[in-house]
Amino acid sequence: MSTAREKLQVSGIQEEIDCIIDAARQIILGKEDVIRLALACLFARGHLLIEDLPGVGKTTLSHVLANILGLAFQRIQFTSDLLPADILGVSVYSRDTSSFTFHPGPIFNQIILADEINRATPRTQSALLEAMEEEQVTVEGETRVLAKPFFVIATQNPSNQVGTFPLPESQLDRFMMRIKLGYPDNAAERELLMGRDRRILLKEAGTVITPERLLDIQYLCDNIHAAPAILDYLQDLLEYSRKSHEFSHGLSPRAGLAILHAARAWALMDGHRQILPEHIQAILPSVISHRLSSLEENDRQAEEPAALLIKRVPIP
């Protein structure tokens, strides 16, 4: 732990975070809440799943984050014929040296965009599991450490579309958050129609912070205080999800950790040194939407799991 990092202050970081959000807002119009959630996921060292219809800006958001954060970026287009080696890399025999040389795959970057991840087979989807969980990959018996920070953004089309393979629960659980962009509001769409091409704006988007500074922000997130009462509230949410007959199954301990880490990031982005109940409530829908399902989820009148938890579980 460096002395400089020990002296980091929340107040000093706040202006930089605001600059990041402002830079992203210039390209992703009318979606500040989505931008904040994506950044919170990254600051909390999580991975992000974006599920929505084609053409609403999923890929653009990934490019924006990579550009303004100065991170090495690689897009992987997932298709039904994609193989794990296409992601991880492969060793190729060289006649000149009479030995095998490893050629790293696109996973060896800082931001990976797994575009349309549910169009690949489950075997290929699972190639990301070790990388997302342990920030390393094992290829041909040798373990290789990935770059830091390491962040996977996966996009997927709705599962009812043709040519998709549902993500297994083990893969879904690796994503800290699942978000949807949705259609822009009327004002944002008019600005989009009248404004410059987003691809040109992307090329012009400058770096706001360095990867080293991003690691500082992640360090600060780890040290945002969670009071005993906040941990009580979090445990009450977890306990209710497990005992209630309103859900098919309860939230796992990993889900509890994801809520805690995401709430720490949200608190930091709000300029707080400790988690408040509203920070947990703000990130809860994105963290549990892919982990918790209501027994009445086919009923259009049924409430979202997060809304039910917030309503049922009182704040200590």
N, C-alpha and C positions, 0 to 999 in steps of 0.2 A: 504494500500500500504506500503510495507516494505521499510525501509531505504536502505537495501542491494539491492533491486530490482531497486530503484531509481538511484543507482550508476552504474548499468550495462552499459557496453560500447559495441558498435557494434564490435569493433576490437577484443575484448576479446572472443567474441562468434564465430568469423569467423573460428578460428582454429578447434574448436569443430565441427562445421558444416562440414568442410572439412574432418575431421576424420570419421564422420557419412557416408558421401558420399563414401569415400574410402573403408570403411568396407562393405558397400552394394555392391560396384562394384566387390568385390572379389567373390561374389556369383551370382549376376545378371550380367552376362557378356555382354558387348557391349551396355548397355542401360543406360548410365549415364544421358541422357536427361530425361528419364522416372523416374529415381530415384529422380532427382532434382524436377521434377513436383510433385511427390508424397510427398516429404518432404515439399515443399512449401505449399501444400494443408493442411498438418498436422500443420505446423507452423502457418497457417492462421486460425486455428480452424475450418477447413472445413471437408467435407466427400468426399470420392473418389470412383468413379465408373470406373471399368476396364472392357472394353468390347473387347473381342477377342476370337479367336478359342481356344479350349481346348489344353493344353499341351505347351503353350508358356511361362509359368512362372508366371501367375497371383497369384496363391496361394503362391508360393515361395516368391514373393515380399512382400506379407503381413506378412509372417513369419519373413522375414529378418528385416522389420521395427520394429516389436514387440521385437525381440531379441536384436537388437543393441540399442534400446531406453529404454530397461528395463521395458516394459509395460506388464501388465496382459493381456493375449491374449486368445480369445476363437473363435473357428471356428464353424459356424452354417451351416450345409449342407441343403440348401433349396430344398425341394421336394414338389410334388403336395399334399401330405398328411400332411405336416407340419402345425401346428396350432399356433395361436398367443400366447397361453399359453406356448408353447414349447420354445418361445423366451423370454417372459416377466417373467414367473414364475407363481406359483399357490399356493393357500392356501389349506393346507391339515388338516383335522380334526384329533385331537389326543384324543383318549379315556382316556388316562392317565390324561390329564390336562383339558379335557372337553372344549377345545378351538381350534381355527384354528391357525395353524402356517404357515407363509409365507415361501415358498421355492423359493428363487430368481432364475431366469432363466439366461441363458448365457449373456443376455444384460448387466448384472452387472459386466462388465470388462472394461478395458481401450481401447483396440483395439478389435473390433468385425469384423470378416471376414464373411460377408454374401455371402457364396459361391453359385454361380449359382442362384442368387436371382430371376431371371425371370423364374425359374422352379416352383416357389411356386405360389399359387393363389393370386389375388389382395388383398383379405382379410388379408392374412398372411403378404404380403409385407407392407401393411399399418400399421402393428404393430410397424414398425420402425419409423413412422413419428414423433410422439411426442418426442421420444428419440433423434432423429437427430436434431430437431429444438430447443428443450428446455432443453436438457440434463437431462431429468427426465421422468419417466413413471408413469402412473396412473393405478393401478391394483385393482379391486374390491373397487373402491372409494377412495383409499389411494394413495397419490402421494409420490413417492420415488425418491430421487436425485441420479443420476448416478455418477460414479467415474470421477475424473479429472486427466489428460486430457482424453477426450472421443472422439474416432475416429472410424467411420464406413468405412470399405473398402468393397465394394460390387463388385463381379465379375458377369458378365453375358455373356452368349453365344450369338452369332448373332441371331436376332429374327426370321430368316428364318429356324432355326433348329427345329426339331420336339420336341414337349412337352414344349414349352416356352409360357409364358404369358407376353405380353408387359408391361413395367413399365408405370403406369399412369403419366401424366405430373406433377401432384402434388408431386409425389415421386421423379421423375427425378430432379425437381427443388431443392430438398434438398441436392443434391450433388454439391459441389462447382466445382469439375472438373470431366471430363470424359476423360480417356486416353486409348491408345492402346499400347501394347508392340510390337506386330509384330514379325516377324521372326528375329533371330539374323543374323548378317552379317557373311560372310564366315570365317573370322578369329576367331570371337567369338564362332561360332558353332564348329570349329575344337578344340578350347581350351575346350569347353564343352564336346566334345566326348572323348578327351584324358585325361581330368582332373578327379578329385575325385567326388564321388557321392554328389550331392547338398544336400541331406538329412543329410549326415555326416557333411558337412560344416556348415549346419544350426545349428546342435547340438553344434558345436565347436565355433560358433560365440559368442563373448563376448559382454557384455553391454558397450556401448561407453559413454553414458550419463545417468543420472538418470531422472526419471519422473519430479522431482522438477526442474532440470535444463531445461527440455523441457518447463515447464511452464514459466521459465525466458525468453526463446527464444520467446515464444508466446507473452509475455508481450512486448518485444522489437519490435516485428512486429507491434503491435497495435500503437506504438509510432513512426514509420517511417513517416517522414514528407511528406505530399502531398501538393505541392504548388498550388496556385490558377490556374496557367496555366495548370497544370496536371489535375485538376478537370474540367477545361474547355474542355480539350481534351477528357476526359472520357465522359462528358455530350454530346459532339458532336458525339461521337461514338453511344451512346444510342439514341440520337435524330435521327441520320441518319437511324438506324435500324428500327425506328418506322415510319418514313415518306417515306422511299424508297419503291418502288414497286418491288424490287428484293427479298424481304423476305415475308413469309406468315404472320408474325406478328413481332412486335418489342421486344426488350429486356426490361425486367421488372426492377423496382427499386431494387429488390433483386439481379438480375443479375449484376447491377451496383455496388452494395456493394461487391459482390463476386469478381468482377474484381479488385476493389480497395484493398481488403484484400489480394488477391493473389499477386498482384503487390507489395504490401508492403513486403510480405514474400520473393519474388524474389529479391527485392532490398537488403534486409538484407543478403540474401545468396550471393549476389554479393559484399557485403562489403560497401554498400552505406547507407547513413543516410536519403536519400530522394528518392522518386520515380522519375525515368526518363521515357520518352516516350517508350524507348526500353523495359523497364520492363513490361509495359502494353502490348506491342505487343508480348512479349515472352510468356505470359500466356494466351493471348486472345483465341487462338484456343481451348485450353483445357477447358476453362471456359464457352464458348458459344456454343460449338459443339452440345450439347444436349439441348440447349435452343433456338437456332435460326436455321431456315431451309430456304434454298433458294427455290423460286418458281420453279426453274429449276433444283432441286436436282436430278431428274431422268436422267438429261442430263449428260453424262460422261464428257463433256467438261466444265461443269459449275464449277466455282471456289468455294472453301470453303467459308462459311460466314465470317470467320475471315479475310481471305485474301482479300475479297471484301471490308470489312470495313476499313482495313488498307490502301488499295489503294484509296478508295473514300474520306476518311476523312483526311484532312491535319493536321499536327502537328502545334499547335499555335506558 
